[in-house]
Amino acid sequence: MTACSNACTTILDRAVSAPLIGRAGQPPHAAHGRLGRTLRGLALAVAAGALLAPAAAQQGPIKIGVLAPVSGPLAAPGKDMVEGWKLFWDQAGHTAGGRKVEYVIADTTCNPDQALTQARRLVHQEKVHILVGPLCGHEGPAVAQVSKETGVPLVMDAAGADTATKWDRTPTVVRTALSASQIGHPWGEYMYKELGLRNVTFIGQDYTFGHEVTLGAVRAFTALGGKVARIIWNPIGTRDYGPTVAAIPADSDGVSAVVVGADRIRLFEAWYGFGMDKKHKIYGGYWMHQDALPQMDDRAIGMIGNSLNYAAGLNTPENQAFTTAFARAYKRLPSWFGESAFTAGLWTKTAIDSIGGKVEDRAAFLKAMRTVNVKAPRGPLKLDEYDNPIQNVYISKIEKIKHPVLGDVLVNVPVKTYEGVSQFWTWNPEEFLKRGPYKR
């Protein structure tokens, strides 16, 4: 009865409230009586059919709406996201829980307003059962709002806005990727303990995700005794990184880079173009992702590329199978966006399988997402009590390897693994939440 209650109520309301006009010479109340009885009979017949609708619907396809930046400043990561998602469902035969799975890709352009519009279109026009995405951190809260308004579950991937699984949680949202500062905290510790840095300049992308990764690293670094020489913020789409590298204080003993999209290549070229490699050491806290490496060259070899929950050079059977399949399908190695979307598909299918395909039961689906364990290409995963994965974080270095499918290729290879990292790092959740979000 629950599934039909809204539709049935609407039909009955319309039957009772419809304005009626009698034929000429006939009292209106007479027409009202006969037509009212007819409408009530029709409403009851439709209501009876609606009671059977869920069973019939469950034999139809499961529809999933995927929100990704297919165009705009993060189109390259968006392409990886879409292709990682597609690869998983190709391998799974486009089925889950005994039902066919269909998906609709919607372009968000890495813009919160566009993400909001597309999410509403997917829910109200495409009638999707589940939303997946978006990619950009600042889009996440907008899409979560649509999930909150409509009750349609959101599998948040790869948007990493901290607030989504900390201060502004939504009961219908679970995250399968990461919380932004979750990768920043280990990076701050690594700089202090492993690289021996004490006075660091931080280059950060000036938007939600960039703030939280950068300031998470700053927090962990300074908690150990490190100093901040300067923080330099750049908006997404900065074309000239000359002024940025020129502004690095001379007494910096290291530079941390957190940059996204095309900015990753522009910073790399500016670094060498202005001879900064002869003045400072630069390290990627979030920089040399796999999708950007083909646009870089051998100057990247030996550099720390990222602190992330995934590295394409991870040597596990699950990852080797994934990267080989991805390379055969797309003639390149996957970035973390590709792996994250692949894993979102794996996690979603595992949950759907566990409930026998009954995605119309949203509570059952969300419970399954929260309770299943997943062994992904990036490692073992489970959700914490705040709906964010507990997972490994890998510090990776750029190496050139001979890949069996691709030949010589630059790749992120882990040099240190932080196992089972919580989004709250070493702090207890209550202590962390009391401090409030990272803000510049």
Secondary structure, DSSP 8 states (H G I E B T S, - for coil): -HHHHHHHHHHHHHHHH------TTS-HHHHHHHHHHHHHHHHHHHHHHHHHHHHHHTTS-EEEEEEE-SSSTTHHHHHHHHHHHHHHHHHTTTEETTEEEEEEEEE-TT-HHHHHHHHHHHHHTS--SEEE---SGGGHHHHHHHHHHH---EEE-S---GGGGTTS--TTEEESS--HHHHHHHHHHHHHHTS---EEEEEEESSHHHHHHHHHHHHHHHHTT-EEEEEEEE-TT----HHHHHTS-TT-SEEEEE--TTHHHHHHHHHHHTTGGGT--EEEEE---TTTGGGS-GGGTTSEEEEES--TT--SHHHHHHHHHHHHHHSS---HHHHHHHHHHHHHHHHHHHTTT-TT-HHHHHHHHHH--EEETTEEEEE-TTS-EEEEEEEEEEEEEEETTTEEEEEEEEEEEEEEE-TTTTS-HHHHHHH-----
